[in-house]
Amino acid sequence: MAVYRLDTCGEMCPIPIVRTKVKLKELKPGDMLIVTSDHSCTSQSLAETVQKMGYRVEVMGVSHGIWEVIIEKV
């Protein structure tokens, strides 16, 4: 299992979702991708999108105005 990070701070939808989908194609089952965002709506949209694609997802607020979307490829 490997853990990868993707920083999308400062980016507006749909760019973070597009970048996340591209990165997820590179991952193997069991790998995790942590996407950092500074937009709550982006974090929620991203979580909903990848969950519908069949990934395990958790959204965490890590500090003032910063969220991490933790995605596990199954």
KEKE-3310 file (N, C-alpha, C; in steps of 0.2 Angstrom, whole numbers, plus 5000, padded with zeros to 4 digits):
npx = (5004:5003:5004:4998:4999:4990:4989:4977:4974:4968:4963:4949:4933:4930:4943:4951:4944:4945:4960:4961:4954:4963:4975:4970:4969:4982:4984:4986:4975:4971:4980:4981:4975:4977:4969:4971:4962:4957:4944:4928:4916:4922:4929:4918:4911:4921:4922:4909:4909:4920:4916:4904:4910:4915:4925:4932:4929:4934:4931:4940:4942:4956:4963:4960:4950:4956:4954:4955:4953:4952:4956:4953:4958:4950)
npy = (4994:5011:5028:5043:5061:5075:5092:5103:5116:5133:5130:5129:5121:5113:5108:5102:5090:5084:5083:5074:5062:5059:5056:5045:5035:5030:5023:5008:4995:4997:5007:5024:5040:5057:5071:5088:5103:5120:5124:5121:5117:5111:5100:5093:5090:5083:5072:5066:5063:5054:5044:5039:5033:5022:5022:5021:5034:5048:5064:5076:5090:5099:5110:5128:5131:5122:5107:5089:5076:5060:5046:5029:5017:5004)
npz = (5000:4996:4999:4993:4989:4984:4981:4980:4983:4981:4969:4958:4956:4940:4942:4953:4954:4941:4941:4952:4947:4936:4944:4952:4942:4941:4953:4963:4968:4986:4988:4994:4992:4996:4996:4996:5000:4999:4999:5004:4997:4986:4992:4996:4984:4977:4986:4985:4971:4969:4978:4972:4961:4967:4976:4993:5004:5015:5023:5030:5041:5043:5047:5050:5037:5028:5020:5020:5008:5010:5000:4996:4985:4979)
capx = (5000:5006:5000:5000:4996:4988:4987:4973:4973:4968:4960:4941:4930:4931:4950:4953:4940:4949:4966:4960:4953:4969:4979:4967:4970:4989:4985:4984:4970:4974:4983:4977:4976:4975:4968:4971:4959:4955:4937:4924:4912:4926:4930:4911:4910:4926:4920:4903:4911:4924:4912:4900:4915:4916:4931:4931:4931:4933:4933:4943:4944:4963:4964:4956:4949:4959:4951:4959:4949:4956:4952:4956:4957:4948)
capy = (5000:5017:5034:5049:5067:5080:5098:5107:5123:5138:5128:5129:5116:5106:5106:5097:5083:5081:5081:5068:5056:5057:5052:5039:5030:5028:5020:5001:4993:4997:5013:5029:5047:5062:5077:5094:5108:5125:5125:5116:5114:5107:5094:5089:5088:5078:5066:5063:5060:5048:5039:5036:5029:5016:5022:5023:5041:5052:5071:5079:5097:5098:5116:5133:5132:5117:5100:5083:5071:5053:5041:5023:5013:4997)
capz = (5000:4995:5001:4988:4990:4979:4983:4975:4986:4976:4962:4959:4952:4941:4941:4958:4952:4935:4943:4956:4943:4933:4948:4954:4937:4942:4959:4963:4974:4992:4988:4996:4989:5001:4992:5001:4997:5003:4997:5007:4992:4982:4995:4996:4977:4976:4990:4982:4964:4969:4981:4966:4957:4970:4981:5000:5005:5021:5022:5037:5041:5046:5050:5048:5030:5024:5021:5017:5006:5010:4996:4996:4979:4981)
cpx = (5004:5002:5003:4996:4995:4985:4983:4971:4973:4965:4952:4939:4929:4938:4952:4950:4944:4956:4966:4959:4959:4974:4977:4969:4977:4989:4983:4979:4974:4978:4979:4980:4973:4975:4967:4967:4957:4948:4932:4919:4916:4927:4924:4910:4914:4924:4914:4905:4914:4920:4907:4904:4917:4922:4928:4933:4930:4935:4935:4944:4951:4965:4960:4955:4953:4956:4956:4953:4953:4952:4956:4954:4955:4948)
cpy = (5006:5023:5040:5055:5071:5086:5102:5114:5128:5136:5127:5123:5118:5104:5101:5090:5080:5079:5074:5062:5054:5053:5046:5033:5026:5023:5012:5000:4993:5004:5019:5036:5052:5068:5083:5100:5114:5128:5120:5113:5110:5100:5090:5086:5082:5072:5062:5060:5054:5042:5035:5032:5023:5016:5023:5030:5044:5059:5073:5086:5097:5104:5122:5134:5127:5110:5095:5078:5064:5048:5035:5019:5006:4992)
cpz = (5000:4997:4996:4990:4984:4982:4978:4978:4981:4970:4963:4954:4945:4941:4946:4956:4946:4937:4947:4952:4939:4938:4950:4949:4938:4948:4958:4969:4981:4993:4991:4993:4994:4997:4997:4997:5002:5002:5000:5002:4987:4985:4995:4989:4975:4979:4987:4975:4965:4973:4976:4962:4960:4975:4988:5001:5012:5020:5029:5036:5046:5050:5048:5040:5025:5026:5017:5015:5005:5006:4996:4989:4981:4975)
residu = (MET:ALA:VAL:TYR:ARG:LEU:ASP:THR:CYS:GLY:GLU:MET:CYS:PRO:ILE:PRO:ILE:VAL:ARG:THR:LYS:VAL:LYS:LEU:LYS:GLU:LEU:LYS:PRO:GLY:ASP:MET:LEU:ILE:VAL:THR:SER:ASP:HIS:SER:CYS:THR:SER:GLN:SER:LEU:ALA:GLU:THR:VAL:GLN:LYS:MET:GLY:TYR:ARG:VAL:GLU:VAL:MET:GLY:VAL:SER:HIS:GLY:ILE:TRP:GLU:VAL:ILE:ILE:GLU:LYS:VAL)
# end
